[in-house]
Amino acid sequence: MITFFLVGLIVHVVFFLSIFDIYFTSPLVHGMTPQATPLAPPASRLVLVVGDGLRADSLFTLLHNGSSRAPYLRNVIEERGTWGVSHTRVPTESRPGHVALIAGFYEDVSAVAKGWKENPVEFDSVFNESRHTWCWGSPDILPMFAKGASGDHVYTHTYPAEEEDFASTDASRLDSWVFTQVKSFFQSAKSNSSLRASLLEDKNIFFLHLLGIDTNGHAHRPVSQEYLDNIGLVDTGIAELVSIVEDFFNYDGRTAYVFTSDHGMTNWGSHGAGHPSETLTPLVVWGAGVQNAHRVTEPQSYNDGKVKYFKFLYYFPQADIAPLMASLIGVPIPVNSVGVLPLLYLNNSDQFKAETMYTNAIQVLEQFKMKMTQKKETTLSFLFTPYHTPFHSPLSVSHQISLCQSLISHALEGLVYYHTYDRFFLGCSVVLGFVGWTSYVVLVILKTHAGLNRHPSLLKQIPSHTLARLCICVTVVITMFLLIQRSPVTYYIYCLLPVPVWYSVLRDFFHRAMLTVGLAVLSVWPFLSGLFGKAKFRSLSWFLGCLCLAAFPLMPVVGREPIIHLVKKDHILTCPTEQMIHVAVCAYVPYLTHSSLQQKQGLPLLNQIISWTTLASSMIVPLLSSTRLFHRLLSIFLSLTATYLLLSTGSEALFPPVLSWLMFVWINIEQEAMLAQGVSGRQEVIPLSVMFIRQLKLDDIRSHFLHLVSLFSSFDPASVYCFLTVFNPFIMGGLMMWKVPYFKHLYNLCLFLIVLVISDLMALHFFFLVQDYGSWLDIGTSISHYVIVMSMTIFLMLLSVVTHIFTTQRLILWRRPKMHFP
């Protein structure tokens, strides 16, 4: 059996890692030649200002009196600039948004291995292609562009990471810091001859990353006065910035300005998904080489209620800004860019527009050719299926622009085709592995517990030598096939691991609401089984408990306002006297914490100490209680409830008492069912060594349905504010995953194998639901379902050991003095 566990562990680790090879590989290719327009550019320098988290409507919408909260940018829109709305692609987060703006490509999904905090592979950018780039802003954004630069020409100036605190009293100071630093920079350049000489060169970029709007939006919501006032501060800072830059360069008319945002924000202060409030961002471009605004009388497509006089309004993908900036200052378009040059923003000759569009098309086509070459070299010629594209040479200069745009479109489709070329092949290999392993486990169950060994006629076995020869032949064929194709090592593992025995049909797609249906059906079990006549109170408690628990899968996991008063009131009256104080304190800590944050007083240190201490002690306190069944279960429940309360922001605080109520009723009603069958119940916690002896019964399937309650928890980032408010994805993610309750009770070896089979079937189902597109929430949810199911299997043996310790062992801190009787 030890060998079985080890083999199972290895198999599931391979399955666990397979999704990162199949779904989450980097789409970027390297080795292309940078492409630049040979004609002289209209601008010598570019100033890029990004208002992190700024929504399009927040900037463009006028106030009730007809004025604007950003008067300078409004004047630019009306008199001398071109404006539009850029459409970001999910995930709408800061890092992928800035990469799209500056490098011209969207999220590299292989960043999941880096915790979404940085790009896993090097990439080209407009900054890298520039002569010099000076950056000011957040330490989360700027370093990745300096790290990927091919030289030492990208200079970054950042504030400490600790300044990015959601509990900050005024996050707009982050933007004030940036504007102050830029002002000092140009002031010092007047007396620094070497710096001044560098500034006077062409192809320079100045980048200002303004994080205050985003931070205020998270802390106070986008409709708050703090968020709106921050927009006014940015507008004033931009006006002063333009004056400083123009004065330094003697108003030479060779400076282009771009103001935009990396993403928007929902009304409840989050971003990452695909709601229009998150994906629609403003874009204002003015200066050298940019079209000027013209008044018209008819309304435009983006109507804020009063915009009726702007001729140039455009709606285009966010990645198109990178080739626009590159064309304005005459640097090569980033080699990994998938953006299409928005020609309507350019104020230049038709020849210049045609040349820049042609350069853009060649740059995208180079990626397609490189991707095709790489895939062709690792695929047998008779198996290689090329992507057929209707590429044609231009018939005349007048058709060049439209043909280039068509060429870019087909080349981008070809990139996706070759990036996912091996996905079907690898997916089939993993599916065969899943099916083979599940078939083997089912066979073990049948042979061990269904008496199949006592009926040899039911088992038709293949002679061992024939099976061995067949396996060797298959292994040789697969190995030679992969060697010829020069496949990676992981391909050998995925292709050689599967032992296909039978193939199962997948169930319907997973929905949380299906758990509600299951619990509703389960609630009538006592009435159908006849237990209601023998235990009316317990049966009614079971019925009501199932119905109450069935409501939780219907509740949202994200995207709702915190309801802290529910946390404050819950559980205080449900605790025994000895733990009343601890649970009461933990019930009030979230209320006090969120009150402090709303008053902009930050996270209280005492609350933070209580939270972390409670979390650390939650695994030790249950060991101090008696090993009597209800005593130990109650102690475990209260200990975990204290931690759960600290991680609750609303209705999920009701989840532990409802679940515990149902679990205690379940234990009682199961005992009643055992008594009805002539089996006596036990009040002591039964050791695992005894549990493994019990025979498998059909009723055991009912109990395993309750294990699915781990899908009920919500995942609101505000849940962790009692522990920390400074952004840290790994700690925050770990704390939110702590909310997922795992209730495992292994009765015997056969039940363990059943759980293993169910887990494998669920994992196979979730394997096909993994997606490499969409928001971080969508991608993360698809990964989480698969990871949770696989982790349940991988750590099943470890959990059984922990269960054994928690249910049979007791810590004794001091011993009572021995009494002697005469």
Order of alpha helices (4+ residues) and beta strands (2+ residues): alpha-beta-alpha-alpha-beta-alpha-alpha-beta-alpha-beta-alpha-alpha-beta-alpha-alpha-beta-alpha-beta-beta-alpha-alpha-alpha-alpha-alpha-alpha-alpha-alpha-alpha-alpha-alpha-alpha-alpha-alpha-alpha-alpha-alpha-alpha-alpha-alpha
